[in-house]
Amino acid sequence: MRGRSRLSLVQPRARRRRRRFLKAAALLVVFLGAGLLLFKAGEACCRVKEIAVTGNVRLSSAELIEQSGIRKGTSLLLLQDDSIEQKLALLPEVRAVEVRRRFPSTVQITVEERTAAASLLAQNRFWLLDREGVVFAEQAHPAENLPVITGVEEDELGMGQALAGEKGAALRVFLEALSRLPLLEPAELNLSDPAGLVLYTGDGRKVLLGDSEMIEEKLALLQAFLQEGGTGRLLDLRAGDRLVVLAE
């Protein structure tokens, strides 16, 4: 009798567990089915009809859309923002990019392009550089009102890459300092020797800068000297805290 009592208690419990399992499995199937139906419905109705591009100046909207790989009619649900941004970031002119899906049918591409801070002359070809020293475009002539960088070989350049080594470090320090001295408009910076930088002014003066230490202080002294009408064709700023006019 005791054996049968235990068995009679165990069997209902097992049946109840089985019923609960079957109910949970059925609910899971219903939820998965509903989710699949909703996804299919969203995929069918949320398709790309418009690709909006903003922030671009040098690059055309058509170029950016082509590089993104986005096609009209594609489901918004299947687009991967990060993957598209990585594709667009491969363009040398692109400094930063953001891609956002705007339901029900729009993809928004917002671009920040690189801004030219200098032109670099190498092998009779001009290359545009941004303030970080990144080479991002080639053009036939130097950019107006920007310094020309010389003393760099073409094999030291890489499109979409910053100028490397000591020359690159000196260039970045120079361009950063120059951005804070907008009234100073040098014509050329020669990077042949990063420890002995040479600058030329718009009126043809030669300025010995030495290395890139205290470069902002040196350029500020030069700016003040020129604004005060200082004379002299060969100027020495290598000391960093004073400007010396040298005999030619």
Summary of the structure (lengths in Angstrom):
residues: 248
radius of gyration: 32.5
end to end distance: 122.7
largest distance: 123.1
contacts: 686
relative contact order: 0.07
helix: 38%
strand: 25%
